[in-house]
């Protein structure tokens, strides 16, 4: 193989130089008089030059494409490309839980295999300053959790219990989120899956929305339009889980009285329904 292509094989062979000294001197004189002959242009068309060049170029382009598609870190939800939605998932570490049905993750593409957690330059930040504008805000698909107190509005019954459970269940854990769409609060609606050693059976992939519903920690998300479950099969699964929790009086279904209201009814009573229902003027999250 000749590389670089303009190099002469005779230049690498001392014996040829000695046996062809007269020819070399005349070639040098010719080269000096004709600068275009400095390069052996015919070498560029030789298979032994073309094949490694094509392979090298293809390898570089493939590496760049692979990095952009699978290893490029996404800093926040608005940075997720529309072509990414419903086709891909994001993997990351949960950094905070804001409410009973939403939280933030620090995207770690490739996970431990790509070096996250053990390479010095691939550490998940721990302080708020470094995490600011560097996390993906996720809204759990298919569920509506009781509302905590916001902007002077009272919290719903069982809101603290739901928030405490989600915080314990997800904080500092690595999760995978199948992303569906972005909402009006710069969040991405997603089905989220986690593996935990102490769940039985251990390390089984758990759908967080389903786990909340079967424990009675949330209701199935209800809206006239815009509800996202991740497909018809997922919606049926969620509704079965809600029905079972309700029948067994678990969680927020335990004390249902005449004044009991669902998260959806609470939002409606507060006049803060989702934008898809009131022309884009929602304030409650």
C-alpha atoms as one frame of an Amber mdcrd trajectory, in Angstrom:
protein
   0.000   0.000   0.000   1.356   3.420  -0.954   0.599   6.068   1.618   0.646
   8.958   1.260  -0.139   8.443  -2.442   2.431  10.950  -3.649   5.271   9.081
  -1.968   7.558   6.950  -4.166   8.231   3.365  -3.227  11.820   3.840  -4.438
  12.296   6.484  -1.746  11.838   3.756   0.875  14.301   1.397  -0.731  17.956
   2.349  -0.201  19.248  -0.254  -2.620  17.193   1.125  -5.474  18.548   4.604
  -4.757  22.141   3.407  -5.043  21.607   1.368  -8.209  19.710   4.145  -9.960
  21.716   7.226  -8.853  22.210   8.522 -12.364  18.481   8.230 -13.116  17.655
   9.972  -9.861  19.856  12.954 -10.671  18.258  13.382 -14.070  14.778  13.044
 -12.527  15.649  15.756 -10.009  16.685  18.099 -12.805  13.425  17.414 -14.638
  11.393  17.999 -11.469  13.113  21.301 -10.847  12.249  22.477 -14.333   8.649
  21.192 -14.119   7.034  21.887 -10.689   3.857  19.970 -11.627   5.853  16.753
 -11.560   6.511  16.981  -7.811   3.413  14.801  -7.182   2.741  11.401  -8.648
  -0.829  12.181  -9.710  -1.403   8.741 -11.148  -1.052   7.286  -7.642  -4.342
   8.885  -6.615  -6.246   6.650  -9.031  -4.645   3.424  -7.884  -6.900   0.977
  -5.936  -4.327   0.751  -3.135  -4.800   4.488  -2.622  -8.517   4.804  -3.318
  -9.660   1.925  -1.089  -8.031   3.089   2.195  -9.050   6.682   1.450 -12.698
   5.696   0.980 -12.624   3.500   4.095 -11.058   6.226   6.219 -13.498   8.897
   5.017 -16.493   6.591   5.506 -15.320   5.702   9.003 -15.031   9.365   9.991
 -18.467  10.223   8.588 -20.063   7.205  10.276 -18.446   8.127  13.593 -19.743
  11.695  13.380 -23.243  10.501  12.498 -23.248   7.903  15.280 -22.122  10.486
  17.824 -24.752  12.980  16.737 -27.525  10.368  16.791 -26.666   8.370  19.908
 -24.006  10.127  21.993 -24.869  13.837  21.727 -26.176  15.126  25.049 -29.539
  16.909  25.043 -29.483  19.779  27.580 -33.223  20.403  27.975 -36.675  19.469
  26.680 -36.953  22.264  24.048 -33.719  20.977  22.484 -35.306  17.645  21.610
 -35.841  17.536  17.855 -39.409  16.850  16.625 -38.002  13.959  14.586 -36.873
  12.428  17.876 -40.388  12.274  19.355 -42.230   8.917  19.280 -39.168   7.287
  17.735 -36.451   7.441  20.345 -35.933   7.452  24.085 -33.604   9.378  26.369
 -31.584   7.877  29.194 -30.532   9.902  32.190 -30.238  10.370  35.933 -33.058
  11.914  37.945 -31.830  15.094  39.635 -35.043  16.451  41.199 -38.766  15.752
  41.572 -40.909  18.857  41.242 -44.420  17.503  41.755 -46.300  14.248  41.903
 -46.132  13.675  38.156 -43.056  15.517  36.860 -39.315  15.595  37.472 -35.982
  16.431  35.840 -33.229  14.225  34.439 -29.663  14.914  33.354 -29.291  13.244
  29.961 -26.431  10.718  29.887 -26.405   9.274  26.340 -24.859   5.839  26.176
 -24.939   5.449  29.955 -22.040   3.754  31.702 -20.839   2.167  28.449 -20.166
   5.670  27.107 -18.303   6.599  30.289 -20.980   8.365  32.335 -20.239   7.954
  36.025 -16.642   6.738  35.784 -14.823   8.924  33.250 -13.587  12.164  34.881
 -15.116  14.389  32.191 -18.487  12.587  32.234 -19.853  13.261  35.688 -23.447
  14.211  36.498 -23.443  17.624  38.234 -24.771  17.784  41.778 -25.183  21.487
  42.516 -28.056  23.637  41.299 -25.825  26.129  39.495 -24.373  23.480  37.196
 -27.754  21.816  36.686 -29.540  25.035  35.739 -30.686  24.908  32.092 -28.989
  21.523  31.833 -31.793  19.079  32.616 -34.783  17.680  30.728 -38.106  18.400
  32.422 -40.347  15.333  32.085 -44.115  15.060  32.570 -45.292  11.490  33.167
 -47.634  10.292  30.427 -51.083   8.984  31.270 -51.356  10.097  34.904 -52.590
  13.063  36.900 -51.292  13.348  40.464 -52.855  15.394  43.311 -51.682  18.992
  43.233 -49.271  20.438  45.774 -49.783  23.988  46.987 -48.857  26.501  44.274
 -49.124  30.296  44.174 -51.339  30.495  47.229 -53.663  27.689  46.143 -54.217
  24.888  48.692 -52.811  21.435  48.129 -55.013  18.467  47.418 -55.376  15.564
  49.833 -52.693  12.918  49.337 -50.489  15.301  47.325 -47.601  15.106  49.786
 -47.739  11.324  49.935 -47.609  11.102  46.149 -44.690  13.529  45.935 -42.788
  11.728  48.698 -43.255   8.353  46.995 -42.114   9.596  43.583 -39.107  11.320
  45.155 -38.016   8.155  46.947 -38.730   5.966  43.922 -36.774   8.008  41.376
 -34.251  10.335  43.038 -30.683   9.735  41.820 -31.800   6.767  39.731 -31.185
   6.199  36.059 -34.344   6.083  33.988 -35.296   5.683  30.352 -38.002   7.941
  28.951 -39.887   7.236  25.722 -40.682  10.774  24.637 -43.977  11.621  22.891
 -44.511  15.369  22.714 -43.577  18.697  24.244 -46.064  20.645  26.318 -46.635
  24.344  27.000 -44.356  24.345  30.061 -41.185  23.368  28.197 -41.574  19.793
  29.415 -41.636  16.613  27.397 -44.446  14.106  27.985 -43.004  10.606  28.276
 -43.477   7.071  29.529 -40.698   6.512  32.047 -39.103   3.193  32.985 -36.800
   2.352  35.882 -35.083  -0.754  37.253 -34.769  -1.216  41.013 -32.871  -3.891
  42.897 -35.328  -4.130  45.774 -38.529  -4.461  43.749 -39.747  -8.006  43.219
 -38.711  -9.435  40.877 -35.490  -7.372  41.122 -34.217  -5.242  38.227 -37.390
  -5.744  36.248 -38.243  -2.731  34.076 -41.021  -0.760  35.782 -43.396   1.696
  34.137 -43.525   4.558  36.645 -46.986   5.741  35.555 -48.390   2.239  35.978
 -46.763   1.829  39.389 -48.376   5.065  40.562 -51.821   4.073  39.318 -51.816
   0.621  40.855 -50.790   2.098  44.214 -53.574   4.685  44.068 -51.131   7.591
  43.934 -52.639   9.181  40.822 -55.583   9.016  38.455 -55.594   8.334  34.741
 -55.091  11.606  32.905 -58.419  12.885  31.633 -58.798  15.658  29.070 -61.158
  16.369  26.201 -58.221  16.602  23.814 -54.471  16.265  24.040 -54.247  13.362
  26.505 -51.153  11.244  25.935 -50.828   7.646  27.107 -48.282   6.159  24.734
 -50.822   4.216  22.693 -54.162   2.472  23.098 -52.633  -0.575  24.776 -50.982
   1.619  27.399 -54.222   3.487  28.061 -56.103   0.226  28.650 -53.338  -0.954
  30.976 -53.500   2.294  32.949 -57.267   2.229  33.261 -57.188  -1.358  34.536
 -54.608  -0.371  37.146 -56.738   2.578  38.254 -59.867   0.405  38.452 -58.040
  -2.155  40.603 -56.641   0.486  42.990 -60.064   2.102  43.278 -61.741  -1.225
  44.001 -59.214  -1.984  46.740 -59.461   1.577  48.163 -55.743   2.192  47.838
 -54.048   5.543  48.214 -56.160   8.535  47.281 -59.174   6.235  46.744 -59.241
   5.276  50.413 -61.464   8.042  51.742 -63.849   9.027  48.977 -66.486  11.342
  50.393 -68.980  13.783  48.922 -66.289  16.470  48.707 -63.658  14.268  47.075
 -62.326  15.544  43.750 -59.851  14.257  41.257 -56.827  16.277  40.106 -58.761
  17.096  36.922 -61.763  18.332  38.891 -59.472  20.382  41.125 -57.979  22.132
  38.107 -61.409  22.760  36.647 -62.657  24.207  39.933 -59.645  26.504  40.070
 -60.376  27.588  36.507 -56.910  26.517  35.440 -57.510  23.743  32.937 -55.042
  22.800  30.261 -54.472  25.131  27.287 -55.932  22.629  24.866 -59.227  23.093
  26.668 -59.314  26.837  27.317 -57.510  28.440  24.401 -53.962  28.396  25.757
 -54.461  30.289  29.021 -53.533  27.624  31.507 -51.460  28.555  34.556 -51.517
  25.447  36.661 -49.056  22.682  35.963
